[in-house]
Amino acid sequence: IAKPALSVDEMRARSEKWEAERGSTVGHVDTHVMATDDGRILMAVRFESKAKYLALADDPKQSEWWENEVMPLLAGEPEWIDGEWID
């Protein structure tokens, strides 16, 4: 959960670019974006497994992408909430 510094459309475009370039190689399943009534953005990103998610989280390429592509779009640090999808 984060407040955007730029538009939701720009965040979506960068997310879609990441999905096209890296998503299939790291176990990405899908991403959902919500613009909250109070101006924040909530992104729910699912992976094939927690192991694949954790491997991505430890990947220096991912850290570089996050710092260069996403952080400039945010007005502060995001809140991370990890969990498991319940069907």
Order of alpha helices (4+ residues) and beta strands (2+ residues): alpha-beta-beta-alpha-alpha
